[in-house]
Each structure stands twice: as structure tokens, then as C-alpha cells.
Amino acid sequence: YIATHVDAARIAGGQRVMASSADTLRRIEARYGVPGEIIVAIFGHESAYGGVKGNFDLAQALATLAWEGRRRELFAGEFV
């Protein structure tokens, strides 16, 4: 996994986000118990630290998930 998903650019990006978001990450960790390093790692992997935002209609996707039923309560609240 590390060989194919972690490189110098991703590490440097993570270090920048950790430094610029230290206070926010500390508050999140205190409130939810999730270490900031884990949040930043997921953020980096899933969106290249916010660089990739996707090309789909978010409202339509949430409406579909809210209607579909498996996790209706979760997604209905997110949609509203």
C-alpha cells in the first residue's frame, strides 16, 4: 500500500496541512477521538488535500442516497 499510495509529494502535502490546521485538528481529536494524522491521511488520499473535488452533482447524490433506504436517516439529514 505505502509503495503505491505514498510519495514525497503526498508526505509534504500532509506536513503542510498538519502545520496549517494544527489547532483545528487538536479540537477534532479532543471532541471525536480521531487523531489528526489519521484525518489528514484520509483527506490526502481521498481528495489530494482538497485538490480533487469530484465531478458529480452532490445534491443529486445525497438525494439518491436518502431515498434509497439503506441509510436513509443519515443521508436525509445530510441532504437537508
C-alpha positions, 0 to 999 in steps of 0.5 A, a space after each residue: 500500500 505505502 509503495 503505491 499510495 505514498 510519495 514525497 509529494 503526498 508526505 509534504 502535502 500532509 506536513 503542510 496541512 498538519 502545520 496549517 490546521 494544527 489547532 483545528 485538528 487538536 479540537 477534532 481529536 479532543 471532541 471525536 477521538 480521531 487523531 489528526 494524522 489519521 484525518 489528514 491521511 484520509 483527506 490526502 488520499 481521498 481528495 489530494 488535500 482538497 485538490 480533487 473535488 469530484 465531478 458529480 452533482 452532490 445534491 443529486 447524490 445525497 438525494 439518491 442516497 436518502 431515498 434509497 433506504 439503506 441509510 436513509 436517516 443519515 443521508 436525509 439529514 445530510 441532504 437537508 
